[in-house]
Amino acid sequence: MDKKYFRLNKDAGLFEFLSHKPLWWRMLLEDRDLYINVRKDNRINVYYRGASIMSLSYNEGKVTAEIHNYYLGYDKDTCTALGIKYGNVKECPEELVCRLPMIKKRVEANKKYTTCIEDEGKEGNIYSSEKYVQSQIYMNDSHYFDTEFALRLDDGTDIRIDLVKMSDSGEICFVELKLIDDQRLYPSRGERAEIRTQMENYEKFIAEADKLKGKTGKPILVEYYTTVLEIMEKIGVQRTSAKPVTVHDKVFLLIKQTYTKKSTGRDKRLKTIKEVCEGLYSNIDEVLTDYNRL
């Protein structure tokens, strides 16, 4: 595993700039709909409902905010017809803060980030997107302090883990989120469930990371997340006072139970998912208990 995935300097220009709390940054910090994650290479991502609406970087004394212009109201077909770029663009952060109400509406219009109005379900299922559920888990539990952890394994496999949390005793745990109706939890056409391969890759990640030491001689993940938490405190987004000490040797599979009524088909599906989860570090027993209470 390449150590470049853990490049982070708590004294980098962006973090120093934001530590002085310019007005536009204070406005973002005060918006309770948003959450903020530190990223490798000394960047910051701002999220709404699980959507990255700003990626902040610093160069030559200036902060730049990168955003997909979908969130600025651009239409893909129109852009194609007119030969205008449809994708990430760079703006000044003050401009995007002024446009936040419209940006939020564009996120809400995207099915990847939707949720049921007032938790109303359809056909016995609460139709919230995984990204939205991820955002709510993160925002409602301060033990979570990172999302979308991404890197490449030695064999070239790209991984992206949904959530990272830390216990009060300092144990870091990586968490993969799946909604109960996610097809990756279920075998398809005679092949094993995709989640098994996904979790195996995460086990490889833990094993590869365990071999690496940081500049201080501590395990690379402990050192990296120590720096992340120091930066979070510095820029005003601290979530926990605990200090990283160790890393859990398993990635946790968190399954979100969204069914609101039982059926024979769902009984069968959950029985199969229970078999798929055999040997995995997961909450499948809690899911079954919750479902059986319906």
C-alpha positions in Angstrom: 0.0 0.0 0.0 1.4 3.4 -1.0 2.0 5.8 1.8 0.8 8.7 -0.4 -2.7 7.9 0.7 -1.8 9.2 4.1 -0.2 12.5 3.1 -1.4 15.1 5.5 0.1 18.2 7.1 -1.8 19.9 9.9 0.2 23.1 9.2 -0.8 23.2 5.5 -1.9 26.6 4.1 -5.6 25.6 3.9 -5.8 24.6 7.5 -3.9 27.7 8.7 -6.2 29.9 6.6 -9.4 28.3 7.9 -8.2 28.4 11.5 -8.7 32.2 11.4 -12.4 31.5 10.7 -13.1 33.8 7.7 -16.8 34.8 7.5 -17.7 32.4 4.6 -16.1 29.5 6.6 -18.1 30.4 9.8 -21.3 30.4 7.7 -20.5 26.8 6.6 -19.7 25.7 10.1 -23.0 27.2 11.4 -25.1 25.4 8.8 -26.3 22.3 10.6 -27.3 20.6 7.4 -23.6 20.3 6.3 -20.7 18.2 7.5 -17.0 18.5 6.8 -14.3 15.9 6.3 -10.5 16.3 6.0 -9.0 14.7 2.9 -5.5 13.5 2.0 -3.3 16.0 0.2 -4.5 18.7 2.6 -7.9 19.2 1.2 -11.4 19.5 2.7 -14.8 18.2 1.4 -18.1 19.8 2.4 -21.1 17.4 2.3 -24.8 17.8 2.1 -27.0 14.6 2.4 -23.9 12.6 1.5 -23.1 14.7 -1.6 -19.8 16.4 -1.8 -20.8 20.0 -2.7 -17.3 21.6 -2.3 -13.8 20.4 -2.3 -11.5 23.0 -0.9 -7.9 23.4 -1.7 -5.2 26.2 -1.2 -2.7 27.5 -3.6 -0.6 30.8 -3.6 -2.6 32.3 -0.8 -6.0 31.6 -2.2 -8.7 29.1 -1.3 -10.5 27.4 -4.3 -13.7 25.5 -4.1 -14.3 22.7 -6.7 -17.9 21.7 -7.4 -19.8 19.7 -10.1 -21.7 22.2 -12.1 -24.9 20.0 -11.8 -25.2 21.5 -8.4 -25.0 25.0 -9.9 -28.1 24.3 -12.1 -26.3 23.1 -15.3 -28.2 20.7 -17.5 -26.2 17.9 -19.1 -28.0 17.7 -22.4 -27.9 21.5 -22.8 -24.2 21.6 -22.0 -23.5 18.8 -24.6 -25.5 20.7 -27.2 -23.7 23.9 -26.6 -20.2 22.4 -26.2 -20.0 23.6 -22.6 -18.1 21.5 -20.0 -20.4 19.4 -17.8 -18.4 18.4 -14.7 -16.2 19.8 -12.0 -15.5 23.5 -12.1 -13.6 25.8 -9.7 -15.2 28.8 -8.0 -14.4 31.0 -5.1 -15.9 29.7 -1.9 -17.8 32.9 -1.1 -19.7 32.5 -4.4 -20.8 28.9 -3.5 -21.8 30.0 0.0 -24.1 32.6 -1.6 -25.6 29.8 -3.7 -26.1 27.3 -1.0 -29.9 27.3 -1.0 -29.9 26.4 -4.8 -27.1 23.9 -4.4 -29.1 22.1 -1.7 -32.2 22.0 -3.9 -30.1 20.4 -6.7 -28.8 17.7 -4.3 -32.4 17.0 -3.1 -33.5 16.6 -6.7 -30.9 13.8 -7.3 -32.2 10.4 -6.5 -28.8 9.4 -5.0 -29.5 11.7 -2.0 -33.3 11.4 -1.6 -35.3 10.4 1.5 -38.9 9.8 2.2 -40.9 12.9 3.2 -41.7 12.5 6.9 -40.5 8.9 6.7 -43.4 7.7 4.6 -42.7 4.4 3.2 -43.8 2.8 -0.1 -44.7 -0.9 -0.5 -43.6 -1.6 3.0 -40.1 -0.1 2.6 -38.7 3.3 3.6 -37.1 4.6 0.4 -34.1 6.6 1.6 -30.9 6.5 -0.5 -27.8 4.9 1.0 -25.9 8.3 0.8 -28.7 10.0 2.7 -28.7 7.3 5.4 -24.9 7.5 5.6 -25.1 11.3 6.2 -27.7 10.9 9.0 -25.6 8.2 10.7 -22.6 10.5 10.6 -24.3 13.7 11.7 -26.2 12.0 14.6 -23.3 10.2 16.2 -20.1 12.1 17.1 -18.2 8.9 17.3 -18.1 9.0 13.5 -15.4 11.4 12.3 -14.8 10.5 8.6 -16.6 9.2 5.5 -15.7 7.9 2.1 -12.2 6.6 3.0 -10.6 5.7 -0.3 -7.3 4.1 -1.5 -5.9 1.4 -3.8 -4.7 -2.0 -2.6 -1.4 -3.5 -3.6 -3.2 -5.7 -6.2 -4.7 -2.6 -7.8 -8.2 -2.9 -6.3 -9.8 0.4 -5.5 -11.7 0.5 -2.2 -14.0 3.2 -0.7 -15.3 2.6 2.9 -18.4 4.5 3.9 -17.8 5.5 7.5 -15.0 5.7 10.1 -15.8 5.8 13.8 -13.8 5.8 17.0 -14.7 4.4 20.5 -14.1 6.5 23.6 -11.1 4.3 24.3 -9.5 5.3 21.0 -10.2 2.2 18.8 -10.7 3.2 15.2 -13.3 1.1 13.3 -14.1 1.2 9.6 -17.7 0.7 8.7 -19.4 -0.4 5.5 -23.0 0.6 5.1 -25.7 -1.3 3.2 -29.4 -0.9 3.1 -31.4 -4.1 3.6 -32.7 -4.1 0.0 -29.2 -3.7 -1.5 -28.7 -6.5 -4.1 -25.0 -6.8 -3.2 -26.1 -8.5 0.0 -27.8 -11.3 -1.9 -26.4 -14.0 -4.2 -27.2 -13.5 -7.9 -27.5 -16.1 -10.7 -25.6 -18.8 -8.8 -22.8 -16.5 -7.9 -21.9 -15.5 -4.3 -23.1 -12.2 -2.9 -20.9 -9.3 -3.9 -20.6 -8.1 -0.3 -18.4 -11.1 0.4 -15.7 -9.9 -2.1 -16.1 -6.4 -0.9 -15.5 -7.3 2.7 -12.5 -9.6 1.7 -10.9 -6.5 0.1 -11.4 -4.6 3.2 -9.7 -7.3 5.2 -6.8 -7.0 2.8 -6.8 -3.2 3.4 -6.5 -3.7 7.2 -3.7 -6.3 6.7 -1.7 -4.1 4.3 -2.1 -1.0 6.5 -1.0 -2.9 9.6 2.4 -3.4 8.0 3.0 0.4 7.6 4.4 2.8 10.2 4.1 6.5 10.2 6.8 9.1 10.7 6.4 8.8 14.5 6.7 5.0 14.4 3.0 4.5 15.2 0.7 2.5 12.9 0.0 4.5 9.8 -3.7 4.7 10.4 -3.3 5.8 14.0 -0.9 8.5 12.9 -3.1 9.6 10.0 -6.2 9.9 12.0 -4.4 11.6 14.9 -3.5 14.3 12.4 -7.0 14.4 11.0 -8.5 15.0 14.4 -5.9 17.7 15.2 -6.9 19.4 11.9 -10.6 19.1 12.7 -10.0 20.8 16.0 -7.9 23.5 14.4 -10.5 24.5 11.8 -13.5 24.2 14.1 -15.1 20.9 13.3 -14.0 18.8 16.2 -16.4 15.8 16.9 -14.6 13.8 19.7 -12.0 14.4 22.3 -10.8 10.8 22.2 -7.3 10.1 20.8 -6.6 7.2 18.3 -4.8 4.3 19.9 -5.4 1.3 17.8 -7.4 0.0 14.8 -10.0 -2.8 14.9 -8.9 -5.8 12.9 -12.2 -6.2 11.2 -14.3 -3.8 9.0 -17.9 -3.7 10.3 -20.8 -4.3 8.0 -23.7 -2.1 9.1 -27.0 -3.1 7.5 -29.8 -0.6 7.8 -33.2 -2.3 8.2 -35.7 -0.2 6.2 -38.7 -2.6 5.9 -41.9 -1.4 7.5 -43.8 -4.7 7.1 -43.1 -8.4 6.8 -43.7 -10.8 3.8 -42.8 -14.3 2.9 -40.4 -13.1 0.3 -38.6 -10.9 2.8 -38.5 -13.6 5.3 -36.7 -15.8 2.8 -34.4 -12.9 1.7 -33.3 -12.2 5.2 -32.6 -15.8 5.9 -30.3 -15.9 2.9 -28.6 -12.6 4.0 -28.0 -14.1 7.4 -26.2 -17.0 5.7 -24.2 -14.5 3.5 -23.1 -12.7 6.7 -21.8 -15.8 8.3 -18.3 -15.1 9.6 -18.5 -11.4 8.9 -18.4 -8.7 11.5 -21.9 -7.3 11.2 -25.2 -6.3 12.9 -27.2 -8.9 11.0 -28.7 -10.4 14.3 -29.9 -6.9 15.3 -31.4 -6.5 11.8 -33.3 -9.7 12.1 -34.6 -8.8 15.6 -35.8 -5.4 14.4 -37.5 -7.0 11.4 -39.2 -9.7 13.5 -40.7 -7.0 15.6 -42.8 -5.7 12.7 
